[in-house]
Amino acid sequence: MSPPIVVASLALAALGLAVSSVSRMLVWSVVRHRPEGELRDDEVSILKPLCGVDASLSDNLQAFSQQSHSNLSIIFGVADADDEALPVAQRFCREHEALATRISIGETACHNPKVALLAHMSRFSRGEWVVVSDSNVRVSEAYVRDALSHAAPDVGLVTHLVAGRGGGSLAAYLENLQLNCFVVAGVCGVRFIAGQTCVIGKSMFLRRDVLEAIGGFEAAGGYLAEDYVIGRAVLEAGHRVVTARMPVPTWNEGWTFTRFVSRHLRWAVMRRQVSRLAYAMEILLMPGPLLGLVLVLALCFPEIDVDPRWIGAWLVFDQALDYATHSCMTGKPAPLVAVLLNPIRQWLTLAIWALGWFVQTVEWRGKTYRVGSGSRLRAVTPLSPASTTSVPR
């Protein structure tokens, strides 16, 4: 007879395999790599908050000069004139004089540093749609067109799934796997199984009048999960939030292991403070480590009444699902190194999830914050005085 701990682990792993399998299949049903819908002429302002220079920043920005949607402006934002990203943005503006561009220098007095930039940048935006687009996304030429194809009259926000791409380091492969296998499965699982809205702040199309009605970006400035807060506010204002079918690639050149752990631990703390119940349920998206533990116990202790061949088959099935999801998100087969690293990535995910229950403070953009209920932020280091500067291109 198997010990209770083995039975419990096996039952949890089996349930997790079922839930994660459905979640990953939902990803497959959502993702399309081709644009849909008619080309619209809505005026769009793209906000690009910048902080430092990523290895691929110039190439990421270049993608926005090739949009099939022409009625748009791009606003770059940095907190101060010493930011290394400022010369990159200035060079982009010089090289694309036909585009309507502006550089905003300064931020408002929000605890969330990204929202502090967005709130200041949005003052110079125009048109029907305000778009938040992080610096490390590299979009296709159909990015704006495809997002606007979802813009029915009752839609207040269009968000995107995020696909990890690029990078040749082990940390970059881990980051890509985490985004393409765990994060997207969680987003689709929460949305389609639990019926809860999940917004990813790396790419958000917000209808301007809806953004103004919910209090602008400043209303979310005191929270770490600003995307979640904005999404909930849009829903409460009576508008729909939809997920576009084309995923947005984030380019992870120059990624380090420390950066990988820091980002996902920060996200873990954020998710736990938004909903402890939902955070606890995330264990069901990680069946691999539990299956691996049961397999080791079954091999080491023959008296345990578990056939290791079945556990091994479940493990292979779990890895195959991750491989298929990774390939679905990127539009091409996953590289062999990613396949080999994925079991390690799964154990790291479990370790970060466990640590997320105990961590109370996070480091973000050079500042330290204590994260409270609902992901409300309290700065451990003082906020710098707000400044307001705008530099036309």
Secondary structure, 3 states (H helix, E strand, C coil): CCCHHHHHHHHHHHHHHHHHHHHHHHHHHHCCCCCCCCCCCCCEEEEEECCCCCCCHHHHHHHHHHCCCCCEEEEEEECCCCCCHHHHHHHHHHHCCCCEEEEEEEECCCCCHHHHHHHHHHHHCCCCEEEEECCCECCCCCHHHHHHCCCCCCEEEEECCEEEECCCCHHHHHHHHHHHHHHHHHHHHHHHHCCCCCCCCCEEEEEHHHHHHCCCHHHHCCECCHHHHHHHHHHHCCCEEEECCCCEEEECCCCCHHHHHHHHHHHHHHHHHHCHHHHHHHHHHCHHHHHHHHHHHHHHCCCCCCCHHHHHHHHHHHHHHHHHHHHHHHCCCCCHHHHHHHHHHHHHHHHHHHHHCCCCEEEECCEEEEECHHHEEEECCCCCCCEEEEEEC
